[in-house]
Amino acid sequence: MDWDDAAEAWDEGRAQRAYAAAAFESLRRAVGGLGRSLEGARVCDFGCGTGLMTERLAPLAAHVDAVDTSRAMLEVLRAKIERSGWDHVAPRAQTPRDGEAYDLIVCSSVCAFLDDYPGTVRDLVQRLAPGGLFVQWDWALDPDSDEPFGLTPGAVRACLEGAGLQDVSVETAFEVTVDEQTMRPLMGVGRKPTG
Ligand SMILES: C[S@@+](CC[C@H](N)C(=O)[O-])C[C@H]1O[C@@H](n2cnc3c(N)ncnc32)[C@H](O)[C@@H]1O
């Protein structure tokens, strides 16, 4: 998939917007349910695209590193950052190797597209602060589909636990129907050990 080609029209997609809004609400619920807050959090939005999740996190977070390999996606996000005056949001082509650790790393509809999902998650978890949260949303794999795509709950759990995360949960994040297409993605959540 060439994500650069998708960048210009990405935010016009009703499904993309509905997915991002529902994912953000599921994030609020998950974070709140764990007794945490997005207020003042240091966040990495990995695979941020045009920033549909970043723009919801930005009014709350202390800092957001918005990481994406697509130059064109980041260009759309840069224009939003400029319009909004968010000097605490940093668009990046790569996750910084060092710097302050993150309280939260989110991957919204990214992991199923990665060449090395477990390796990427292991690297990201290194950048989490002790007790920090990793949250991903992905299409649930339907093996009976004509073109199976996505991740199984078992694969998500194995990946997060394999990366050393604790208290892993994998569940249906939300159900939203747009233009007769019903989206029921998985949400995987894990916490980096404190000890
Ligand atoms: C389906 S889009 C989701 C974009 C955004 N998270 C959203 O929900 O609107 C997947 C994004 O992952 C990015 N991506 C794919 N592989 C990546 C990688 N290895 N590192 C960072 N971003 C990546 C793509 O460039 C694309 O913007």
The ligand as an SDF file (V2000), in Angstrom:
LIG
                    3D

 27 29  0  0  0  0  0  0  0  0999 V2000
   -4.4160    2.8120    8.0110 C   0  0  0  0  0  0  0  0  0  0  0  0
   -3.3080    4.1650    8.1830 S   0  0  0  0  0  0  0  0  0  0  0  0
   -3.7940    4.7650    9.7960 C   0  0  0  0  0  0  0  0  0  0  0  0
   -3.4400    6.2130   10.0000 C   0  0  0  0  0  0  0  0  0  0  0  0
   -3.9150    6.8040   11.3170 C   0  0  0  0  0  0  0  0  0  0  0  0
   -3.3740    6.0980   12.4630 N   0  0  0  0  0  0  0  0  0  0  0  0
   -5.4210    6.8380   11.3760 C   0  0  0  0  0  0  0  0  0  0  0  0
   -6.0040    6.0890   12.1620 O   0  0  0  0  0  0  0  0  0  0  0  0
   -6.0190    7.6360   10.6310 O   0  0  0  0  0  0  0  0  0  0  0  0
   -1.7430    3.3460    8.5160 C   0  0  0  0  0  0  0  0  0  0  0  0
   -0.5830    4.3420    8.6910 C   0  0  0  0  0  0  0  0  0  0  0  0
    0.5540    3.6030    9.1740 O   0  0  0  0  0  0  0  0  0  0  0  0
    1.7110    4.1740    8.5830 C   0  0  0  0  0  0  0  0  0  0  0  0
    2.7980    3.1900    8.6540 N   0  0  0  0  0  0  0  0  0  0  0  0
    2.8990    2.0030    8.0110 C   0  0  0  0  0  0  0  0  0  0  0  0
    4.0580    1.4030    8.3500 N   0  0  0  0  0  0  0  0  0  0  0  0
    4.6900    2.2140    9.2320 C   0  0  0  0  0  0  0  0  0  0  0  0
    5.9190    2.1260    9.9620 C   0  0  0  0  0  0  0  0  0  0  0  0
    6.7500    1.0780    9.8400 N   0  0  0  0  0  0  0  0  0  0  0  0
    6.2510    3.1580   10.7710 N   0  0  0  0  0  0  0  0  0  0  0  0
    5.4250    4.2220   10.9140 C   0  0  0  0  0  0  0  0  0  0  0  0
    4.2610    4.3620   10.2580 N   0  0  0  0  0  0  0  0  0  0  0  0
    3.8910    3.3700    9.4260 C   0  0  0  0  0  0  0  0  0  0  0  0
    1.2630    4.4890    7.1600 C   0  0  0  0  0  0  0  0  0  0  0  0
    2.1240    5.4180    6.5380 O   0  0  0  0  0  0  0  0  0  0  0  0
   -0.1480    5.0270    7.4090 C   0  0  0  0  0  0  0  0  0  0  0  0
   -0.1530    6.4140    7.5730 O   0  0  0  0  0  0  0  0  0  0  0  0
  1  2  1  0
  2  3  1  0
  2 10  1  0
  3  4  1  0
  4  5  1  0
  5  6  1  0
  5  7  1  0
  7  8  2  0
  7  9  1  0
 10 11  1  0
 11 12  1  0
 11 26  1  0
 12 13  1  0
 13 14  1  0
 13 24  1  0
 14 15  1  0
 14 23  1  0
 15 16  2  0
 16 17  1  0
 17 18  1  0
 17 23  2  0
 18 19  1  0
 18 20  2  0
 20 21  1  0
 21 22  2  0
 22 23  1  0
 24 25  1  0
 24 26  1  0
 26 27  1  0
M  CHG  2   2   1   9  -1
M  END
$$$$
